[in-house]
Amino acid sequence: MSALALCVASGVRLALHPFLGPVMPGVAFCIAAAMVEYFFGLIPSLTVMLLGLGIADFLFVPPYGQIAVIDRADIMLAISYPLVTLSTITLIERLRRSQFSTELIAAVALSRYEMLLRADNERALSRRAVDETHRLVRHLPHYHDAIILLQAVERSAEHGANEMAPGRLFANAHPDDIKRLQRGLQPGRHRVRMASGDGMHRLVECICERFTTHAGEFLILRRID
């Protein structure tokens, strides 16, 4: 890319040479060196600057195509062209380094912000799990006599796990309803056939609630009095 920039600068200056003559022989190479510095760094731009100095002095400083004679025009080019080009390259280099530093600081800040967000989310989830655990602890003694069953929810399963613990009213529930609930127990209201005093089963309203704790998720089915 540096060689291409040098060729383009030489071609542009050659095309303008009939109009400019010996005026500003190194401007095109100075612009090429500045662009190379911006995109590719310091060493390629210095290479373009030095090679551009030789090409400008050889082709665009009278007498054209000769380097045996060194006159005032050659000395002026050798002083002004590197001075202006080096100043431009130095400023661009400082700006690019400041840009890289700013981008690095922004990337680090973004990374720390994402870490803080993840930590806040973890704390929120942990707080929610603690609150759910406390709610479960309060729920169990309060509705102890009305609980039909407790079921652990497997997160990787589609419809929940088959592991469940019987409650006080588990034995009174109809076996077919127990099998049905075991296959697809979901939070919400359910109707379950419960044994009555006369040996018959009658439908009763029940509610299933979900609790998320540190140990996992649980479904508790209880009778609504």
GUKOLVO-188883 format. One line per field, with one value per residue: residue number from 1; y, z negated, x negated of N, C-alpha, C in turn. Coordinates in steps of 0.001 Angstrom, whole numbers. Last residue first. Layout:
% residues N
i c(NUM; ...)
n.y c(Y; ...)
n.z c(Z; ...)
n.x c(X; ...)
ca.y c(Y; ...)
ca.z c(Z; ...)
ca.x c(X; ...)
c.y c(Y; ...)
c.z c(Z; ...)
c.x c(X; ...)
***
This chain:
% residues 225
i c(225; 224; 223; 222; 221; 220; 219; 218; 217; 216; 215; 214; 213; 212; 211; 210; 209; 208; 207; 206; 205; 204; 203; 202; 201; 200; 199; 198; 197; 196; 195; 194; 193; 192; 191; 190; 189; 188; 187; 186; 185; 184; 183; 182; 181; 180; 179; 178; 177; 176; 175; 174; 173; 172; 171; 170; 169; 168; 167; 166; 165; 164; 163; 162; 161; 160; 159; 158; 157; 156; 155; 154; 153; 152; 151; 150; 149; 148; 147; 146; 145; 144; 143; 142; 141; 140; 139; 138; 137; 136; 135; 134; 133; 132; 131; 130; 129; 128; 127; 126; 125; 124; 123; 122; 121; 120; 119; 118; 117; 116; 115; 114; 113; 112; 111; 110; 109; 108; 107; 106; 105; 104; 103; 102; 101; 100; 99; 98; 97; 96; 95; 94; 93; 92; 91; 90; 89; 88; 87; 86; 85; 84; 83; 82; 81; 80; 79; 78; 77; 76; 75; 74; 73; 72; 71; 70; 69; 68; 67; 66; 65; 64; 63; 62; 61; 60; 59; 58; 57; 56; 55; 54; 53; 52; 51; 50; 49; 48; 47; 46; 45; 44; 43; 42; 41; 40; 39; 38; 37; 36; 35; 34; 33; 32; 31; 30; 29; 28; 27; 26; 25; 24; 23; 22; 21; 20; 19; 18; 17; 16; 15; 14; 13; 12; 11; 10; 9; 8; 7; 6; 5; 4; 3; 2; 1)
n.y c(-24199; -25809; -27942; -27692; -28427; -26886; -27299; -25811; -25558; -25436; -24591; -21947; -21740; -20878; -22328; -22202; -23803; -24807; -25489; -26990; -27930; -31265; -33793; -36819; -40245; -42089; -42628; -40709; -38648; -38651; -38169; -35981; -35087; -31764; -29199; -26335; -23307; -23045; -24658; -28151; -31482; -33908; -36337; -35865; -35528; -38177; -39566; -38338; -39124; -41881; -41977; -39187; -38406; -39221; -39239; -36510; -34764; -34207; -35084; -36760; -35508; -36561; -36763; -36339; -32911; -31102; -31042; -30986; -30611; -28994; -28493; -30273; -29561; -31635; -31326; -32320; -32607; -31426; -29525; -28788; -28809; -26703; -24036; -23116; -24534; -23672; -20878; -20185; -21439; -20057; -17525; -18082; -18733; -16322; -14814; -16194; -15728; -12965; -12781; -14075; -12307; -10033; -10950; -11378; -8758; -7592; -9012; -8144; -5416; -5571; -6549; -4397; -2526; -3658; -3412; -637; 12; -1232; 291; 2839; 2409; 1865; 4298; 5942; 4822; 5318; 8149; 8632; 7596; 9400; 11807; 11174; 10845; 13395; 14809; 13519; 14116; 16913; 17077; 15720; 17510; 19866; 18857; 17685; 20212; 22071; 20858; 19945; 22254; 23898; 22431; 22573; 25350; 25856; 22754; 20293; 18103; 15438; 14645; 15085; 15433; 18948; 21239; 21591; 19065; 16718; 14415; 14491; 15433; 13512; 11193; 11818; 12206; 9711; 8246; 9545; 9120; 6347; 5849; 7071; 5373; 2892; 3768; 4516; 3467; 3146; 5375; 7652; 7287; 7487; 10206; 11387; 10546; 11908; 14571; 14542; 14070; 16459; 18337; 18697; 20883; 23696; 24354; 23722; 23048; 23041; 22055; 19785; 18347; 16874; 14317; 14051; 13977; 11592; 9745; 10047; 9182; 6524; 5520; 5793; 4078; 1654; 1482; 1193; -1211)
n.z c(-50226; -47731; -48076; -46164; -44868; -44038; -42436; -42407; -41344; -43465; -45698; -45898; -44247; -43205; -42996; -41839; -42700; -41973; -43587; -43255; -43993; -43566; -42842; -44782; -45328; -48211; -50914; -52456; -52735; -49624; -47745; -44934; -41824; -41026; -38900; -39182; -38301; -38268; -36870; -35984; -35411; -33743; -35119; -37548; -36831; -36088; -38461; -40005; -38679; -39185; -42016; -43746; -47041; -49568; -49735; -49843; -51885; -52797; -49941; -48462; -46076; -42971; -39863; -37229; -36060; -33108; -30401; -29512; -31503; -32589; -35147; -36833; -39742; -42131; -43790; -46288; -46911; -48604; -51485; -53703; -55949; -55348; -54880; -56657; -56221; -53422; -53326; -54469; -52651; -50334; -50997; -51221; -48538; -47325; -48386; -47255; -44544; -44508; -45149; -42908; -40931; -41777; -41575; -38820; -37945; -38982; -37493; -34927; -35251; -35752; -33264; -31657; -32702; -31961; -29178; -28936; -29853; -27868; -25656; -26431; -26469; -23726; -22607; -23699; -22489; -19796; -19910; -20600; -18298; -16419; -17294; -16924; -14138; -13269; -14165; -12640; -10006; -10013; -10511; -8292; -6247; -6854; -6752; -4196; -2649; -3464; -2825; -238; 1086; 721; 2138; 4751; 5164; 5123; 6329; 7529; 10171; 10505; 11059; 13442; 14178; 14635; 12766; 11271; 9863; 10497; 10431; 8182; 6072; 6017; 5430; 2863; 1408; 1595; -52; -2480; -2665; -2639; -5085; -6860; -6495; -7500; -10266; -11320; -9736; -8066; -8020; -8534; -6909; -4403; -4494; -4637; -2218; -411; -1046; -226; 2459; 3277; 2599; 3783; 5543; 5853; 9181; 11614; 13050; 13159; 15672; 16169; 13709; 13265; 13848; 11920; 9646; 10090; 10085; 7475; 6029; 6942; 5939; 3186; 2837; 3514; 1439; -669; 0)
n.x c(59594; 57992; 55170; 52185; 49090; 46211; 43163; 39931; 36560; 33617; 32292; 32944; 36201; 39290; 42443; 45796; 48860; 52118; 55180; 58418; 61708; 62868; 65203; 65294; 65763; 66996; 66972; 68127; 66226; 64351; 61424; 61338; 60239; 59416; 58673; 56541; 54898; 51278; 48448; 48865; 48100; 48169; 47815; 49047; 51670; 52285; 51847; 53835; 56130; 56058; 56347; 57716; 56579; 55958; 53211; 52630; 52996; 50418; 48332; 45502; 43260; 41791; 40375; 40684; 40336; 41493; 41759; 39104; 36131; 34269; 35248; 37687; 39288; 40791; 43846; 46060; 49617; 51552; 52071; 53498; 51921; 50115; 50145; 48187; 45813; 45367; 45056; 42667; 40962; 41634; 40696; 37977; 37516; 38065; 35963; 33798; 34269; 33961; 31270; 30191; 31011; 29593; 26966; 26878; 27245; 24924; 23015; 23677; 23101; 20355; 19522; 20253; 18461; 16037; 16312; 16437; 13865; 12341; 13177; 12316; 9554; 9214; 9987; 7970; 5705; 6294; 6275; 3632; 2474; 3476; 2293; -409; -418; 286; -1994; -3992; -3236; -3565; -6309; -7329; -6502; -7895; -10567; -10898; -10473; -12458; -14980; -14963; -14062; -16291; -18201; -17188; -17303; -20069; -21518; -23467; -23756; -23159; -20698; -18133; -15485; -15589; -17541; -14251; -12390; -11088; -12678; -14395; -12895; -10851; -12317; -13391; -11016; -9804; -11499; -10821; -8005; -7754; -9067; -7335; -5117; -6036; -6452; -3858; -710; 1510; 3239; 1679; -586; 602; 1303; -1256; -2390; -690; -1302; -3985; -3691; -2476; -4507; -7017; -7078; -6054; -7005; -8116; -4950; -2176; -1438; -2953; -2470; -254; -1127; -3123; -1504; -134; -2272; -3255; -999; -894; -3318; -2866; -714; -1990; -3835; -1997; -819)
ca.y c(-24355; -24493; -27777; -27734; -28500; -27373; -27062; -26776; -25096; -25703; -26016; -22296; -21678; -20973; -21699; -22474; -22635; -25192; -24514; -26963; -26940; -30124; -32803; -35632; -39155; -41626; -43522; -41840; -39532; -38045; -39101; -36326; -35895; -33097; -29889; -27703; -24011; -22614; -23678; -26789; -30509; -32532; -36203; -36198; -34385; -37084; -39884; -38250; -37714; -41397; -42380; -40318; -38066; -39033; -40535; -37296; -35202; -34795; -34244; -36678; -35924; -35756; -36859; -37244; -34207; -31282; -30985; -30145; -31383; -29477; -27386; -30415; -29280; -30906; -31879; -31418; -33136; -32751; -29880; -28730; -29768; -28084; -24873; -22497; -24720; -25075; -21517; -19718; -21836; -21492; -17714; -17638; -19735; -17470; -14434; -16136; -17102; -13543; -12185; -14647; -13688; -9990; -10574; -12514; -9781; -7124; -9139; -9567; -5845; -5036; -7342; -5686; -2284; -3543; -4733; -1448; 499; -1678; -1156; 2597; 2770; 851; 3091; 6178; 4825; 3937; 7428; 9072; 6958; 7981; 11670; 11474; 9738; 12271; 15144; 13505; 12716; 16315; 17715; 15170; 16126; 19863; 19565; 16836; 19005; 22328; 21413; 19041; 21065; 24306; 22624; 21265; 24672; 26394; 24205; 20642; 19506; 15804; 14786; 15132; 14178; 17726; 20605; 21814; 20211; 17958; 14633; 14015; 16153; 14924; 11292; 11516; 13284; 10845; 7942; 9549; 10471; 7130; 5309; 7596; 6785; 3043; 3311; 5449; 3640; 2032; 4034; 7502; 7337; 6208; 9185; 11604; 10111; 10442; 14072; 14856; 13034; 15184; 18364; 17604; 19549; 22678; 24855; 23442; 23222; 23556; 23260; 20842; 19009; 18310; 14861; 14065; 15105; 12853; 9920; 10358; 10549; 7439; 5549; 6495; 5506; 2153; 1600; 2352; 0)
ca.z c(-51172; -48095; -47967; -47405; -44601; -45188; -42257; -42954; -41257; -42226; -45380; -45582; -45394; -42731; -43887; -41547; -42728; -41917; -42949; -43776; -43378; -44426; -42334; -44229; -44970; -46830; -50036; -52075; -53865; -50654; -48449; -46276; -42539; -41414; -39569; -38750; -38967; -37945; -37791; -35631; -36419; -33239; -33750; -37536; -37323; -35128; -37283; -40415; -38717; -37805; -41368; -42854; -45630; -49268; -49748; -48668; -51159; -53723; -51035; -48807; -47463; -43765; -41292; -37834; -36477; -34529; -31189; -28859; -31002; -31237; -34193; -36183; -38311; -41715; -42647; -45921; -46514; -48007; -50391; -52418; -55921; -55507; -54121; -56642; -57483; -53821; -52685; -55109; -54064; -50417; -50735; -52408; -49585; -47021; -48679; -48716; -45048; -44171; -46051; -44239; -40898; -41690; -42886; -39728; -37597; -39445; -38950; -35258; -34926; -36786; -34477; -31458; -32806; -33392; -29790; -28520; -30573; -29259; -25673; -26221; -27712; -24725; -22280; -24027; -23944; -20259; -19521; -21513; -19595; -16319; -17266; -18271; -15019; -12999; -14663; -14107; -10455; -9767; -11425; -9635; -6276; -6814; -7925; -5409; -2484; -3679; -4152; -1258; 1025; 185; 697; 4101; 5194; 4057; 6252; 6334; 9784; 10363; 9631; 13116; 14521; 14488; 14070; 12391; 9533; 10506; 11551; 9466; 6432; 6258; 6693; 3992; 1513; 2269; 1379; -1984; -2704; -1554; -3831; -6716; -6096; -6074; -9410; -11212; -10782; -8192; -7851; -9170; -8372; -4808; -4392; -5709; -3480; -400; -1266; -1619; 1635; 3490; 1936; 2815; 6070; 4907; 7979; 10407; 13277; 11974; 15154; 17200; 13959; 13006; 14627; 13329; 9835; 9990; 11268; 8607; 5854; 7214; 7384; 3814; 2542; 4333; 2805; -643; 0)
ca.x c(60694; 58507; 56618; 52927; 50531; 46984; 44589; 40881; 37936; 34332; 32228; 31559; 35298; 37915; 41481; 44386; 47978; 50708; 54300; 57049; 60828; 62577; 64260; 65932; 64841; 67084; 66240; 68965; 66494; 65197; 62316; 60891; 61240; 58959; 59783; 56823; 55995; 52631; 49020; 48504; 48508; 48183; 47338; 47629; 50924; 52421; 51037; 52430; 55770; 55970; 55085; 57968; 56760; 57375; 53899; 52254; 54192; 51387; 48777; 46922; 43443; 42709; 40104; 41647; 39837; 41235; 42983; 40105; 37259; 34001; 35153; 36386; 39288; 39587; 43129; 44981; 48310; 51767; 51161; 54197; 53033; 49648; 51085; 49508; 46544; 45520; 46205; 43908; 40905; 41909; 42125; 38717; 37290; 38918; 37354; 33945; 34289; 35261; 32267; 29981; 31494; 31053; 27493; 26693; 28230; 26235; 23032; 23807; 24461; 21244; 19288; 20923; 19898; 16359; 16158; 17581; 15041; 12215; 13403; 13751; 10236; 8880; 10748; 9375; 5827; 6164; 7480; 4693; 2192; 3819; 3745; 98; -805; 1195; -657; -4030; -3260; -2247; -5360; -7547; -6005; -6428; -10061; -10917; -9643; -11027; -14683; -15498; -13215; -14988; -18370; -17352; -16005; -19227; -21416; -22683; -23849; -24575; -20996; -19557; -16143; -14815; -17291; -15186; -13250; -10315; -11781; -14903; -14114; -10528; -11587; -14266; -12004; -9187; -11478; -12198; -8571; -7157; -9598; -8694; -5019; -5696; -7557; -4969; -1686; 569; 3794; 2989; -718; 9; 2356; -276; -2986; -750; 65; -3646; -4334; -1777; -3201; -6841; -7389; -5562; -6330; -8906; -6386; -2868; -783; -2897; -3767; -157; -16; -3509; -2438; 609; -1437; -4124; -1497; 223; -3075; -3987; -557; -888; -4329; -2905; 0)
c.y c(-23314; -24706; -26372; -27491; -28619; -27280; -27677; -26319; -26209; -25120; -26354; -23753; -21987; -20750; -21955; -21681; -23074; -23917; -25008; -25903; -26947; -29195; -31643; -34607; -37986; -40508; -43140; -42802; -40760; -39068; -38360; -37230; -36348; -33802; -31333; -28215; -25376; -23426; -23224; -25822; -29135; -31525; -34739; -36041; -34644; -35860; -38748; -38539; -37522; -39916; -41888; -40689; -39327; -38737; -40406; -38610; -36081; -35379; -34959; -35717; -35777; -36356; -35958; -37380; -35035; -32699; -31211; -29982; -30459; -30267; -27869; -29372; -29404; -30773; -30992; -32090; -31991; -33367; -31294; -29164; -29797; -29097; -26357; -23397; -24193; -25241; -22923; -20471; -21387; -21964; -19178; -17810; -19367; -18570; -15596; -15787; -17135; -14966; -12766; -14097; -14352; -11402; -10536; -12196; -10989; -8153; -8690; -9772; -7310; -5451; -6879; -6595; -3583; -3299; -4696; -2834; -309; -1238; -1714; 1102; 2516; 1131; 1975; 4958; 5022; 3857; 5987; 8349; 7361; 7256; 10206; 11324; 9955; 11090; 13992; 13810; 12643; 14888; 17111; 15784; 15506; 18444; 19533; 17527; 18073; 21060; 21504; 19543; 20130; 23113; 23033; 21411; 23302; 25692; 24609; 22162; 19767; 17222; 15202; 15340; 14168; 16515; 19222; 21750; 20401; 19191; 16051; 14439; 15756; 15699; 12751; 11679; 13058; 12016; 9082; 9249; 10500; 8531; 6085; 7088; 7424; 4501; 3385; 5016; 4465; 2263; 2915; 6051; 7080; 6167; 7812; 10547; 10285; 9907; 12553; 14347; 13280; 14082; 17033; 17535; 18409; 21257; 23670; 23879; 22884; 23839; 23888; 22141; 20040; 19071; 16367; 14650; 15192; 14038; 11225; 10594; 10962; 8893; 6516; 6605; 6323; 3641; 2131; 2572; 1268)
c.z c(-50900; -49007; -48423; -47128; -45930; -44822; -43448; -42648; -41703; -42270; -44070; -45162; -44937; -43906; -43329; -42500; -42512; -41826; -43046; -43002; -44080; -43676; -43320; -43848; -44377; -46610; -48576; -51127; -53507; -51746; -49542; -46939; -43868; -42151; -39776; -39505; -38332; -38712; -37324; -36666; -36043; -34242; -33300; -36134; -37302; -35559; -36250; -39230; -39119; -37752; -39938; -42137; -44809; -47793; -49391; -48600; -49956; -52987; -51915; -49966; -47823; -45147; -42047; -39335; -37074; -34841; -32678; -29734; -30439; -30655; -32764; -35084; -37788; -40200; -42311; -44806; -46232; -47605; -49917; -51250; -54570; -55357; -54253; -55963; -57430; -55166; -53239; -54577; -54804; -51862; -50820; -52212; -50859; -48060; -48410; -49092; -46560; -44693; -45788; -45234; -42262; -41682; -42876; -41119; -38519; -39140; -39521; -36767; -35273; -36524; -35614; -32665; -32623; -33599; -31275; -29134; -30211; -30075; -27093; -26249; -27595; -26039; -23287; -23739; -24376; -21776; -20004; -21192; -20629; -17642; -17208; -18325; -16442; -13909; -14447; -14701; -11976; -10282; -11262; -10650; -7657; -6949; -7969; -6635; -3708; -3625; -4394; -2675; -88; 71; 50; 2587; 4526; 4008; 5122; 6212; 8599; 9858; 9409; 11612; 14241; 14942; 13905; 11912; 10687; 10071; 11636; 10630; 7821; 6693; 7022; 5331; 2700; 2416; 2173; -491; -2095; -1507; -2635; -5443; -5963; -5622; -7932; -10202; -10385; -9189; -8213; -9119; -9060; -6314; -4802; -5681; -4647; -1712; -1312; -1959; 148; 2614; 2075; 2168; 5091; 5402; 7160; 9110; 12014; 12228; 13997; 16696; 15083; 13353; 14451; 14194; 11271; 10229; 11257; 9873; 7018; 7081; 7740; 5324; 3200; 4106; 3736; 759; 0)
c.x c(61787; 59715; 57013; 54405; 51265; 48449; 45325; 42303; 38877; 35736; 32912; 31434; 33881; 36979; 40079; 43495; 46538; 49867; 52870; 56252; 59461; 61616; 64111; 64863; 65630; 66047; 66285; 68276; 67316; 65474; 63073; 61927; 60638; 60085; 59359; 58040; 56221; 53660; 50395; 49089; 47968; 48694; 47259; 47040; 49421; 51604; 51091; 51520; 54317; 55598; 54952; 56673; 56949; 57636; 55376; 53033; 53866; 52596; 49797; 47171; 44914; 42834; 41078; 41429; 40958; 40796; 42740; 41336; 38319; 35158; 34957; 36288; 37869; 39590; 41941; 44194; 47350; 50432; 51447; 53333; 53741; 50778; 50742; 50543; 47980; 46232; 46445; 45129; 42162; 41921; 42512; 40228; 38040; 38750; 38305; 35385; 34468; 35367; 33657; 31001; 31337; 31644; 29019; 27224; 28121; 27323; 24374; 23854; 24671; 22691; 20188; 20721; 20681; 17854; 16510; 17526; 16281; 13424; 13320; 14061; 11735; 9584; 10471; 10228; 7277; 6314; 7432; 5999; 3226; 3567; 4167; 1618; -285; 874; 321; -2665; -3239; -2181; -3970; -6585; -6166; -5878; -8529; -10342; -9709; -10190; -13180; -15201; -13660; -14035; -17048; -17455; -16072; -17869; -20484; -22686; -22934; -24730; -22447; -19726; -17621; -15621; -16658; -16639; -14236; -11105; -11221; -14018; -14604; -11763; -11282; -13566; -12933; -10136; -10844; -12254; -9974; -7763; -9066; -9353; -6396; -5620; -7200; -6029; -2895; -564; 2816; 3473; 612; -175; 1830; 823; -2015; -1331; 79; -2243; -4090; -2371; -2486; -5476; -7083; -5833; -5811; -8245; -7170; -4333; -1562; -2263; -3713; -1436; 106; -2402; -2927; -320; -673; -3311; -2397; -236; -1955; -3793; -1658; -660; -3238; -3450; -858)
***
